[in-house]
Amino acid sequence: MSRRPALATVALGAALLWAGVGFAIAQAPRRERLPSGLTVLVRENTATPVLAASLFVRMGSRWETERDAGISYLLQQVLLKGTASRSSLEIAETAEGIGGGISASADLDFSELRATALSRNWKKMLELMADVALRPTLPAGEIDGERRAMLTALRSRQDQPFSLAMDTVMSRVYGEHPYGRPVLGRAAALEHIDRGALAAHHQRFYRAPRMIVSVSGDVAAREVVAEIGRLFADAPTGDEETDSPLPAAAARADRTVLVKPAAQAQVLVAFLAPPTAHADYAAVKVLAATLGGGMAGRLFTEVRDKRGLAYSTGGAYPSRRGPGVLYTQLGTAPANQTRAEAAMLGELERIRRDPVSPAELARAKAYLIGQFTLDRRTNARLAWYDAFFESLGVGPDFPDRYVRAVEAVTVEDVQRVARTYLTAPTIVTLGPVAQ
């Protein structure tokens, strides 16, 4: 018996064991919709004396245009620079004093404030989070500093071969849809975003009906819900804003060649795929894992191991509220760029043409469930996932439904979704010479 099948069998068993243990102890959170429209999720988890909270706002690059691209990310960075009662230093010192920290970020479908603390300090943690979310001062000097940092990061992405290739393939597969823009935005837009624009953006989006507060830790759910209701009582309310129609995602099924000095060539192939709420979501997840899920994925075993045509391989199908994307990726020596691209396209065609084996299907399922379970072991990740799935519109009970859906995927399902979605590839290839 070869070493690789033995290792695969051990990995399969370990992943399934983790899955069984993780989902036995991770119960669905309590969900409350307050009269203001704010959604509260509380998961009572006594396994550790650390508490975590995520405040999600339905605000991100999905609601931006070319004129203000990057404004959500910039706002999130400036939120932590001061409130009506705390300086940026006092915010940091308060977070450290309760045994944790606080940070902010922005993404496509949401923006987040997250905080951690020792469980006994949970009220202080939530008070700090509410202060930062509802009463930021947005100092003009801090805005200029964060803007410069973002502009530097955007320039850096253009200099990094993989980041440049990824940004290019996303713009090509999504077309005019805002998912095709980097979360960092556009340099031309950032140059003109001032304090007034940030204040208006905050006023528009930081309203109770657009906010989700998710808490996980050794606390009583009833008490947390009551405290959040008190702390966020002055959050602006009003009816949920109706989102404007977005341009349809229209993939350019073409091949883009980028020439850039690089020690390693990059090849990415992407396809439009269904959103998280779609009935095909679990099957497409299994398809992506079969292709690029770790060392058992086809790209690793066939293109890297057997043919020696890649240094690195992978594939992913990120969860989206709107249209999704399934992409595969490899890094290779420039001399192998053409052959590696052909090999990857060959594997994409093979999975459309021929059914996967039962063993391959089992490995892909174990990989998905194992990784998902391992990523939800801490209160910080549990709070994040609960808010994330709520923001995507699938509800906090989605993890259990997702695992059951993955377990139910058949060989026929994988081939069906492969034939449905892997039809017109958008290809981006980057290397030191045109190939």
C-alpha positions as CSV (number, residue, x, y, z in Angstrom):
1,M,0.0,0.0,0.0
2,S,1.4,3.4,-1.0
3,R,2.0,6.2,1.5
4,R,-0.3,8.7,-0.3
5,P,-3.6,6.5,0.0
6,A,-2.8,5.8,3.6
7,L,-2.3,9.5,4.4
8,A,-5.5,10.3,2.5
9,T,-7.4,7.8,4.5
10,V,-6.1,9.2,7.8
11,A,-7.0,12.7,6.7
12,L,-10.5,11.6,5.7
13,G,-11.1,10.0,9.1
14,A,-9.7,12.9,11.0
15,A,-11.8,15.4,9.1
16,L,-15.0,13.5,9.7
17,L,-14.1,13.0,13.4
18,W,-13.6,16.8,13.7
19,A,-16.9,17.4,11.9
20,G,-18.8,15.1,14.2
21,V,-17.3,16.6,17.4
22,G,-17.6,20.2,16.2
23,F,-21.2,20.1,15.2
24,A,-22.3,18.2,18.3
25,I,-21.2,21.1,20.5
26,A,-22.0,24.1,18.3
27,Q,-25.7,24.8,18.7
28,A,-27.5,27.4,16.7
29,P,-27.5,30.9,18.3
30,R,-30.5,32.7,19.7
31,R,-31.8,35.2,17.2
32,E,-33.7,38.4,18.1
33,R,-34.9,41.2,15.9
34,L,-35.2,44.3,18.0
35,P,-38.0,46.8,17.5
36,S,-35.4,49.2,15.9
37,G,-34.7,46.6,13.2
38,L,-31.3,45.6,14.6
39,T,-30.6,41.8,14.5
40,V,-29.0,40.2,17.6
41,L,-27.4,36.7,17.5
42,V,-26.1,35.2,20.8
43,R,-24.4,31.9,21.1
44,E,-23.9,30.6,24.6
45,N,-20.6,28.8,24.7
46,T,-19.1,27.9,28.1
47,A,-16.0,26.2,26.7
48,T,-13.7,29.2,27.2
49,P,-13.8,32.3,29.4
50,V,-13.3,34.5,26.3
51,L,-16.1,36.4,24.6
52,A,-16.2,37.6,21.0
53,A,-18.5,39.9,19.1
54,S,-18.9,40.8,15.4
55,L,-21.0,43.8,14.3
56,F,-21.9,43.4,10.6
57,V,-23.3,46.3,8.6
58,R,-24.8,45.8,5.2
59,M,-22.2,48.2,3.7
60,G,-19.4,47.2,1.3
61,S,-18.1,47.5,-2.2
62,R,-21.4,45.9,-3.5
63,W,-23.0,49.3,-2.8
64,E,-20.3,51.5,-4.2
65,T,-19.8,53.0,-7.7
66,E,-16.7,54.0,-9.6
67,R,-17.1,57.5,-8.1
68,D,-16.7,56.3,-4.5
69,A,-15.0,52.9,-4.8
70,G,-13.2,52.2,-1.6
71,I,-15.2,54.4,0.7
72,S,-16.5,51.6,2.9
73,Y,-13.0,50.3,3.5
74,L,-11.7,53.8,4.3
75,L,-14.6,54.5,6.7
76,Q,-13.9,51.3,8.6
77,Q,-10.3,52.2,9.1
78,V,-11.2,55.7,10.3
79,L,-13.9,54.5,12.7
80,L,-11.2,53.4,15.2
81,K,-9.5,56.8,15.2
82,G,-11.7,58.4,17.8
83,T,-15.2,58.8,19.2
84,A,-17.0,61.6,21.0
85,S,-15.6,60.3,24.3
86,R,-12.4,58.4,23.3
87,S,-9.3,59.1,21.4
88,S,-7.8,56.4,19.2
89,L,-5.3,55.6,22.0
90,E,-8.1,55.4,24.5
91,I,-10.0,53.0,22.3
92,A,-7.0,50.7,22.1
93,E,-6.3,51.0,25.8
94,T,-9.9,50.2,26.7
95,A,-9.8,47.1,24.5
96,E,-6.5,45.9,26.0
97,G,-7.8,46.7,29.5
98,I,-10.7,44.2,29.1
99,G,-8.4,41.5,27.9
100,G,-9.0,41.7,24.2
101,G,-8.9,43.9,21.2
102,I,-11.0,45.7,18.6
103,S,-10.6,46.0,14.8
104,A,-12.5,46.8,11.7
105,S,-12.6,45.7,8.1
106,A,-14.7,45.9,4.9
107,D,-15.6,43.4,2.2
108,L,-18.0,43.0,-0.7
109,D,-21.3,42.2,1.0
110,F,-20.6,43.6,4.5
111,S,-18.4,45.6,6.8
112,E,-17.4,44.5,10.2
113,L,-16.4,45.7,13.7
114,R,-15.0,42.8,15.8
115,A,-14.0,42.7,19.4
116,T,-12.8,40.2,22.0
117,A,-12.6,40.3,25.8
118,L,-12.6,38.2,28.9
119,S,-16.2,37.0,29.5
120,R,-16.5,39.0,32.8
121,N,-15.9,42.2,30.8
122,W,-18.6,41.5,28.2
123,K,-20.6,44.7,29.0
124,K,-17.5,46.9,28.6
125,M,-16.7,45.2,25.3
126,L,-20.2,45.8,23.9
127,E,-20.2,49.4,25.2
128,L,-16.9,50.1,23.4
129,M,-18.2,48.5,20.2
130,A,-21.4,50.6,20.3
131,D,-19.3,53.8,20.9
132,V,-17.1,53.2,17.9
133,A,-20.0,52.2,15.6
134,L,-22.4,55.0,16.5
135,R,-20.3,58.0,17.6
136,P,-17.1,58.2,15.5
137,T,-15.5,61.6,15.0
138,L,-13.7,60.8,11.8
139,P,-10.7,63.1,12.3
140,A,-9.7,64.7,9.0
141,G,-6.0,64.2,9.7
142,E,-6.5,60.5,10.2
143,I,-8.5,60.2,7.0
144,D,-5.5,61.5,5.0
145,G,-3.2,59.0,6.7
146,E,-5.5,56.0,6.0
147,R,-6.1,57.2,2.4
148,R,-2.4,57.2,1.8
149,A,-2.1,53.7,3.2
150,M,-4.8,52.5,0.9
151,L,-3.3,54.1,-2.1
152,T,0.0,52.4,-1.3
153,A,-1.7,49.1,-0.9
154,L,-3.4,49.5,-4.3
155,R,-0.1,50.2,-6.0
156,S,1.4,47.2,-4.2
157,R,-1.3,45.0,-5.6
158,Q,-0.3,46.1,-9.1
159,D,3.3,45.1,-8.4
160,Q,2.4,41.6,-7.0
161,P,1.9,39.1,-9.8
162,F,-0.7,37.0,-8.1
163,S,-2.7,39.9,-6.8
164,L,-2.6,41.6,-10.2
165,A,-3.8,38.4,-11.9
166,M,-6.5,37.9,-9.4
167,D,-7.8,41.4,-9.7
168,T,-7.8,41.1,-13.4
169,V,-9.7,37.8,-13.6
170,M,-12.3,39.1,-11.2
171,S,-12.9,42.2,-13.3
172,R,-13.2,40.1,-16.4
173,V,-15.6,37.5,-14.9
174,Y,-17.9,40.0,-13.2
175,G,-17.8,42.8,-15.8
176,E,-19.7,45.9,-14.7
177,H,-21.0,44.2,-11.5
178,P,-19.4,45.8,-8.4
179,Y,-17.9,42.5,-7.3
180,G,-15.4,43.0,-10.1
181,R,-13.7,45.9,-8.2
182,P,-11.1,45.5,-5.5
183,V,-12.4,46.1,-2.0
184,L,-9.7,48.7,-1.6
185,G,-11.5,50.7,-4.4
186,R,-10.0,52.9,-7.1
187,A,-7.2,55.4,-6.7
188,A,-9.1,58.1,-8.6
189,A,-12.1,57.8,-6.2
190,L,-10.1,57.7,-3.0
191,E,-8.3,60.9,-3.9
192,H,-11.6,62.8,-3.7
193,I,-13.3,61.2,-0.6
194,D,-13.3,63.7,2.2
195,R,-14.7,63.8,5.7
196,G,-18.1,65.0,4.5
197,A,-18.4,62.0,2.2
198,L,-17.4,59.6,4.9
199,A,-19.9,61.1,7.4
200,A,-22.7,60.8,4.8
201,H,-21.7,57.2,4.1
202,H,-21.8,56.4,7.8
203,Q,-25.1,58.1,8.3
204,R,-26.6,56.1,5.3
205,F,-25.4,52.7,6.4
206,Y,-24.9,52.6,10.1
207,R,-28.6,52.3,10.8
208,A,-30.3,49.6,13.0
209,P,-32.1,47.7,10.2
210,R,-28.8,47.3,8.4
211,M,-26.8,46.0,11.4
212,I,-26.2,42.6,12.9
213,V,-24.6,42.1,16.3
214,S,-23.4,38.6,16.9
215,V,-21.9,37.4,20.2
216,S,-20.4,34.1,21.2
217,G,-19.1,33.2,24.7
218,D,-19.8,32.3,28.3
219,V,-22.8,34.7,28.7
220,A,-26.5,34.5,29.1
221,A,-28.3,35.2,25.9
222,R,-31.2,37.0,27.5
223,E,-28.9,39.5,29.3
224,V,-26.8,40.1,26.1
225,V,-29.9,40.9,24.1
226,A,-31.1,43.4,26.7
227,E,-27.7,45.1,26.9
228,I,-27.4,45.4,23.2
229,G,-30.9,46.9,23.0
230,R,-29.9,49.5,25.6
231,L,-26.5,50.3,24.0
232,F,-27.8,50.7,20.5
233,A,-31.0,52.4,21.5
234,D,-29.9,55.6,19.7
235,A,-28.9,53.9,16.5
236,P,-30.7,55.6,13.6
237,T,-33.7,53.6,12.5
238,G,-36.1,54.1,9.5
239,D,-37.2,51.6,7.0
240,E,-34.7,49.2,5.4
241,E,-33.3,51.0,2.3
242,T,-34.2,49.4,-1.0
243,D,-31.0,48.6,-2.9
244,S,-30.7,49.9,-6.4
245,P,-30.5,47.3,-9.2
246,L,-27.0,46.3,-10.0
247,P,-25.5,45.7,-13.4
248,A,-25.7,42.0,-14.3
249,A,-22.5,40.0,-13.9
250,A,-21.5,39.2,-17.5
251,A,-18.3,37.1,-17.7
252,R,-16.0,37.9,-20.6
253,A,-15.2,34.3,-21.7
254,D,-11.8,35.2,-23.1
255,R,-8.1,34.9,-22.4
256,T,-6.1,37.9,-21.1
257,V,-2.3,37.9,-21.2
258,L,-0.4,40.0,-18.7
259,V,3.3,40.5,-19.3
260,K,5.2,41.3,-16.1
261,P,8.6,40.5,-14.8
262,A,8.1,37.5,-12.4
263,A,10.0,34.5,-11.2
264,Q,6.8,32.5,-11.3
265,A,4.0,32.6,-13.9
266,Q,0.4,32.7,-12.8
267,V,-2.6,31.1,-14.5
268,L,-6.2,31.7,-13.3
269,V,-9.4,30.3,-14.8
270,A,-12.7,31.6,-13.5
271,F,-16.5,30.9,-14.0
272,L,-19.6,32.6,-12.7
273,A,-21.3,30.4,-10.2
274,P,-24.5,30.6,-8.0
275,P,-24.9,32.6,-4.8
276,T,-24.9,31.0,-1.4
277,A,-28.6,30.7,-1.2
278,H,-28.8,28.7,-4.4
279,A,-29.8,25.0,-4.3
280,D,-26.6,24.1,-6.2
281,Y,-24.3,25.8,-3.6
282,A,-23.2,22.6,-1.8
283,A,-22.6,20.7,-5.0
284,V,-20.5,23.5,-6.4
285,K,-18.5,23.6,-3.2
286,V,-17.8,19.9,-3.6
287,L,-16.8,20.5,-7.2
288,A,-14.4,23.2,-6.2
289,A,-12.9,21.0,-3.5
290,T,-12.5,18.1,-5.9
291,L,-10.5,20.3,-8.2
292,G,-8.4,22.4,-5.8
293,G,-9.1,21.2,-2.3
294,G,-5.6,20.7,-0.7
295,M,-3.2,18.0,-1.7
296,A,-6.0,15.6,-2.6
297,G,-7.4,17.9,-5.2
298,R,-7.0,17.0,-8.9
299,L,-4.9,20.0,-9.7
300,F,-2.4,19.1,-7.1
301,T,-2.3,15.4,-7.9
302,E,-2.5,15.6,-11.7
303,V,-0.8,18.9,-12.6
304,R,1.7,19.2,-9.8
305,D,2.6,15.7,-8.6
306,K,2.2,13.6,-11.7
307,R,3.3,16.1,-14.4
308,G,5.5,18.4,-12.4
309,L,4.0,21.5,-14.1
310,A,3.2,23.7,-11.1
311,Y,4.7,24.9,-7.8
312,S,1.3,25.6,-6.3
313,T,-2.3,24.9,-7.2
314,G,-5.7,25.6,-5.8
315,G,-9.3,26.4,-6.3
316,A,-12.0,28.2,-4.5
317,Y,-15.7,29.1,-4.6
318,P,-16.2,32.1,-2.1
319,S,-19.6,32.6,-0.6
320,R,-21.5,35.6,-2.0
321,R,-24.9,37.1,-1.4
322,G,-25.0,37.8,-5.2
323,P,-23.4,36.0,-8.1
324,G,-20.6,33.7,-7.1
325,V,-17.3,32.8,-8.8
326,L,-15.5,29.5,-9.0
327,Y,-11.8,29.8,-9.9
328,T,-8.8,27.6,-10.2
329,Q,-5.2,28.8,-9.9
330,L,-1.7,27.6,-10.4
331,G,1.8,29.1,-10.2
332,T,4.5,27.6,-12.4
333,A,7.9,28.2,-14.0
334,P,7.6,30.6,-16.9
335,A,9.0,27.9,-19.2
336,N,6.0,25.6,-18.3
337,Q,3.4,28.3,-18.5
338,T,1.7,27.2,-21.7
339,R,1.8,23.5,-20.8
340,A,0.5,24.1,-17.3
341,E,-2.4,26.2,-18.6
342,A,-3.3,23.4,-21.0
343,A,-3.1,20.8,-18.2
344,M,-5.4,22.8,-16.0
345,L,-8.0,23.3,-18.8
346,G,-7.7,19.6,-19.5
347,E,-8.7,18.8,-15.9
348,L,-11.6,21.2,-16.1
349,E,-12.8,19.5,-19.2
350,R,-12.3,16.0,-17.7
351,I,-14.4,16.7,-14.7
352,R,-17.2,17.9,-17.0
353,R,-16.9,14.8,-19.2
354,D,-16.2,12.0,-16.7
355,P,-17.9,11.2,-13.3
356,V,-15.7,11.5,-10.3
357,S,-15.0,8.3,-8.4
358,P,-16.8,7.6,-5.1
359,A,-13.5,7.8,-3.2
360,E,-12.7,11.1,-4.7
361,L,-16.1,12.4,-3.8
362,A,-15.7,11.2,-0.2
363,R,-12.3,12.9,0.1
364,A,-13.8,16.2,-1.2
365,K,-16.7,16.1,1.3
366,A,-14.4,15.3,4.2
367,Y,-12.1,18.2,3.2
368,L,-15.0,20.6,3.1
369,I,-16.6,19.6,6.3
370,G,-13.3,19.2,8.1
371,Q,-12.0,22.7,7.1
372,F,-15.4,24.3,7.9
373,T,-15.5,22.7,11.3
374,L,-11.9,23.5,12.2
375,D,-12.5,27.1,11.3
376,R,-15.4,27.4,13.7
377,R,-13.7,26.3,16.9
378,T,-13.2,29.7,18.5
379,N,-15.8,32.2,19.8
380,A,-14.4,34.8,17.4
381,R,-15.0,32.6,14.4
382,L,-18.4,31.4,15.6
383,A,-19.6,35.0,16.1
384,W,-18.2,35.9,12.6
385,Y,-19.9,32.9,10.9
386,D,-23.2,33.6,12.6
387,A,-23.2,37.2,11.4
388,F,-21.8,36.3,8.0
389,F,-24.6,33.8,7.2
390,E,-27.2,36.2,8.5
391,S,-25.8,38.9,6.3
392,L,-26.0,36.6,3.2
393,G,-29.7,36.0,3.9
394,V,-29.4,32.2,4.7
395,G,-29.8,32.5,8.5
396,P,-27.7,31.4,11.5
397,D,-28.8,27.8,11.2
398,F,-27.1,27.5,7.8
399,P,-24.0,25.6,9.1
400,D,-26.1,22.5,9.9
401,R,-28.0,22.7,6.7
402,Y,-24.8,23.2,4.7
403,V,-23.1,20.2,6.2
404,R,-26.2,18.0,5.5
405,A,-26.3,19.3,2.0
406,V,-22.6,18.5,1.4
407,E,-23.1,15.0,2.8
408,A,-26.0,14.5,0.4
409,V,-24.1,15.5,-2.8
410,T,-23.8,12.6,-5.3
411,V,-21.4,11.8,-8.1
412,E,-24.2,12.8,-10.5
413,D,-24.6,16.1,-8.7
414,V,-20.9,17.0,-9.2
415,Q,-21.0,16.1,-12.9
416,R,-24.3,18.1,-13.4
417,V,-22.9,21.3,-11.8
418,A,-19.6,20.9,-13.7
419,R,-21.5,20.7,-16.9
420,T,-23.7,23.6,-15.9
421,Y,-21.2,26.1,-14.7
422,L,-17.8,25.2,-16.2
423,T,-18.8,26.1,-19.7
424,A,-17.1,29.3,-20.8
425,P,-13.7,30.0,-19.0
426,T,-12.4,33.4,-18.3
427,I,-8.6,33.0,-18.3
428,V,-5.9,35.3,-17.1
429,T,-2.3,34.3,-17.6
430,L,0.7,36.3,-16.3
431,G,4.4,35.8,-17.0
432,P,7.6,37.6,-18.1
433,V,6.8,37.0,-21.7
434,A,3.5,36.8,-23.7
435,Q,2.4,33.1,-24.1
